[in-house]
Amino acid sequence: MSIKRSAPVQALLPYLRAIRYERLRRQALRAARTPAPGESHADQPGSAFLMGSGRSGTTLLGRLFEHHPEVRYLFEPYHAWAAIEPRSDVTNFHVKSDGQFFMDASLATADARTRFVRTMLAPVSNARRRLLVEKTPHNVCRIGFIEALVPDPSRTKYVHIVRDGVDIARSIDRLATTGTYRIAGKPDYNQWWGRGRCKWKSLARDGAAHGYFPQEIGALTSDAQRGAYEWLCSIGEADVWRDRLGSRMIEIRYPDLTSRPRDIVADVCQHLGISCEPEWLERAIAPIQSERRNKGPALALPPGMAARFNALQERFGFEGRATSA
């Protein structure tokens, strides 16, 4: 349900957001510098990462665990990631840096591992919870980095959620072109692509370096096309890690989450090794509504991307198809 705000309140929102995000940034930097009890011990809380292409349903999935008694849930803690490794701030929201969309083990220094424990895991212990559940969609392109950060990868789980790529592309297009989310002091901030569209620049650069259609990236001119490219890279990276992670990664489809929430959430709980009490489950899934489809013009992609895009759509049982530009 959308909330209508008066004009004076709307005018204040960019300033209130700037204050809030600056406070979060400072808190994360302070936590990263402050030793935590037992931080050098290998026995730390377990971690779980909810990931997938942006606009794929990670927010809906994450909110289900927001009030789980065994979980400390973090919603897109970009401030904490920026404190751990500044190059993770791919939108330059908190740090002006050469952001990395794809991140691997080479960036997980000893200092970064310490900062991860202090900013992410120590609050789990302090809250007397047993599992960190973190939701940042593009972590699907940073699994190697995460695996090298966590104290015990064998206790680290992943949930990959997939949604129709055409719906994804149209949703990203809408946010990137008509988004009204403004933040004081950041006039060049785009709701999807960050400051000066730096997220797209890093995605295109890193995606090409990882072999994702380097010869065709230059032909992508619309936000819908670039959103489709993000979807292709996200699923591609999940596939790269699928065999290595084995049973530590579970994959779900957004339509299944919205049509069969009890079954899907129970499966995810089992995967994460946490309880799924009936009372909690009913409260958690109560807000879930039927899947909404995003309408818009046909999605045209360069030939190689279109072929891969449509093959993945068929693989996951999604209806949408791209045309070849």
N, C-alpha and C positions, 0 to 999 in steps of 0.2 A: 504494500500500500504506500503510495507516494504521499509526502507531506507538503502541503502548500505553505510557503513562508512569505511573510510580508516583505515589501521592497527593502526597508531598512535592515531587516535580518539578512536578506540575500546579499546586501552590500557588505555586511560585516563578515560573512562566511569566509572569504579568502584570507582575511586577517586572523580569524580564529583558527583556521587550518594551519596557517604558518606558525602560529604560537604553539599549537599542539605538536606539530612535527618537529619543531626545534626542541621542545621539551623531551620528546622521545629520543631524538638524536643525542642530546646531552646525557640522558639516562643511560643509553647504550654505551657511550664512550666511558662513562664513569664505571659501569659494570665491567667493561672489558679491562679496565686498569686495576680493579679491586680484587685481590686474591679471595677465592672462595674456599670454605672449609673442605678439605678432602679433595681438592681439585686435581691433585697429582695421582690419586688412586684410580685404578682401572675400573673399579666398581661404581659406575655412574648409571643414572637412569637410562632406560632404553629410549630410542628415537623412532619416529615414524614420519614419513614425508608424503604429503598428498600433492600430486603433481599432474601435469598435463598441459596441453596448449591453453593459453588464456581463453576465457569465455567457454570453457568446456564443462563447467559445473563444479570446479574445485571449491568455490565459496559455499555452495549448497552442501557439499559433502562435509566440508570442515565444520560448518555450524552444527552439524549433528553431534559433534563430539565436544562442543564448547562447554557443556555442563556435565560431562561424564565424570563420575567421582574418582576415577583412576587416572585422569588425563589432565595435563596442562596444555591447552590449545593456544597456538600462536597464529594469528591471521596476518599473513604477508608482512613479517617483521623486517622490512627493508632496512630500518634503522639499525637493527642488531647485525644483519648481514654486512652492512657498510662498516660497522665497528670491527667486525671480524676480519674482513678483507675489503678495502675500499673499492677495488675493481669490480666487486659484485653489484655495485650500484649502477646498473646498466641504463637507468633513466637520468642519472646525475641528479637525483632528487635530494640526496643528503650530502654527496661528495662530488666535486667536479674531478672526474678522472677518466682515463681511457677504459670505459666499462667493458667487461667481458660477458657476452651472452652465454657462451660455452665456457665451462671451467673444469679443469681436471686436477689430478693429484699434485701437479707441480706447483699449484698455488696454495696448497695446504701446508704452510710452514709450521714449525713447532709453536711459534707465537700465535698463529691463527688457530691452532688446535686449542691452546690455552684460552684464547678469547671465546671460542665456541663453548667451552665448558662453562665459563663465567657468565656469558650472556644468555645462553640457551638452556643448559642443563642444571646449573645451580638453582635457578628459580623453580625448577621441577621438584628438586629435593626440599627446598624451603617451603613449598606448598604442600609437602607430604603427598605428592603424587608419584606414580611409578612410571609414567610414560609421557614423553614430549610428543605431541602431534603438531606438526608444523605444515602450513599451507602456503607455498609460493609456487605458482604454476610453472615458471621456467626453470625450476630446479630439476626438471626432467632432462635439461641440457647441462646439468652440473653434478650428475651422479658420481662421477669420478672424484670430484672435489669433496663431496659429502662423505664418500667412503673413506677418504683419507683423513677427514676431520674427526669423525666420531671415535670415541675410545674403543668401542667394540663393534665392528661392522656386522658380526654374526647376530647381534641383537638389534640391528637396524632394519626396519621394514619400509616398504614403499607401496603406495596405492596409486595406480595410474588410471585416470578416468579419460574416456574418449567420447567425443560428440561429433555429430555430422559436420564435416568440414565446410560445407556451404553455409550452414548456420553460423559456424565460427567466423568465417570470412565476413559475412554480412554484419554480425554483431561488432566485430572489431572496426569495420568501416564506419558504423554509426558512431561509436565512441570517439574514433580518431578525427572524424570530420565535423561532428556536431556536439561533441562533449562540452559541457558547461562548467566542468570542475576547475575552478580557478584558485590559485594560491598566491597570496601577496608576496612580492619580491621575485616571482618567477613568471614574468610575462610571456616567456617563450615555451612554457610548459604545455605539452600536448597530453591529453588524458591517457592516451595509449602509448605513444612513442617517446614520451619524456621531453626533456629540454632540448630544443633544437632538433627534435626527432633523432636523438642520439641512440635510442634503443634500436631503431631500424638500422642505423649505420653499423652498429656492432653486430646485429643479427645477420645482416648481409655479408659483412666481412668474415665473421666466424663461421657462418653457414657455408660459405664458399670454401673456406680453408678445410672444412670437414667433408667436402665433396658433395654438398647439397646443391646441385644444379648451378655450378659457378658460371657456365656459359649463358644462362638464361636470367640470372638475377637482374641484370640491367634492363630487361624488358618489362619489369614490374613497375607500374606507374601509379596504380590506385591503392588505397588503403585496404580494399577487399583482397586484391591480389597479394599484397604483402602479408595480410592476415592468414591467407591460405598457405603462404610460404612458412610462416611460423608454425602452423599446424603440421605441415610436412616434416619440418625439422624436429618437432616435439615427438611425433610418433616414430620417426627414424631413430632418435636417440633412445627411446624406450626399447626399440627392437635391438639396438646395439647391445644393451645391457641385459636383455631378457634371459639369455642362457647363463650369464655370469651370476645374476642375482637368484635365479631359480625360484624356489618357493618363497623367497623374501619379498618378491613383488607380486601383487595381485592386480589384475586389470578388470575394470568394470566399464560398462557403457552407460552414458547419461540417461538414455531412454529407459534402461532397466531400473536405474535408481529411482526415477520418477514414477514408473508403473508398478514396480515390485519393491518398494522401499524396505519392508520388513525383511525380506529374504536377503537383499543386497547388504543392508546394514549389519545383519547377523553374520553374514559371510566376512565382512570387513572386520568386525569385532573379533571373530575367531582368528582371522589372519594376524591381527595386532596382539592377540593374547590377552584381551581384556574382557570383562564381563558384559553381558547383554541382557540385563534384567528387564522383564516385560514392562514394568512401570516406566523405567528410563526410556526404553525403546519407543513406547507409544508417545511420550512427550517429545522425543527427539524428532520423530518423523511427522508429527502433526502438521507442521507448516508446509510440507512438500506438496506441490501442485503438479498437475499434468504438464508434460513438456510443451513449451511454446516454440513454434517455428518462426524463424526470421525471414520475412519476405524481402524480395529485392530483385534486381536484374540478374541475368545469367552471369555466372562466373567464368571469365575467359582467362586461360593460363597458357604460357608457352608450351609447345608440344610435349617435351619431356616431363615437365611438371604435371600437365594435364593427365598424361598416361599414368603416372604414379599416383596422383590424387585419386583418380577414378578406381584404380586397383585397390587402394586402401578403403575407399568408400564401399566397394563391393565386399571386401574382406570383413568389414565390421557390420555389414548389413544396413548401411545407410542409403537413403534414396537419392540424395543430391549428386549431381555430376557436373564436372567442369567441361567447358568447350575448349577446343584448341585454338589459340589465337595465332 
